């Protein structure tokens, strides 16, 4: 039982379908690689000191990017303050960053 299509039409459909699937797989891998890279940066932000994080916040004001603010927020959440004063500063920075993330 045939499909009523010429062989070259079937070959074109198969090649097109494979190209689409290949493109989707490539895009998914690229997105995962980007997500891992942002996660690494976020971990590094979490290990920085508050003065360094403040400098990053000032840089973000110059070149705003939603991903930049998201990474900063994740890093600030991971940041572990050594005393109460650092915790208060972290909370202020976190509030400022979250305001930048609001639409």
Order of alpha helices (4+ residues) and beta strands (2+ residues): alpha-alpha-alpha-alpha
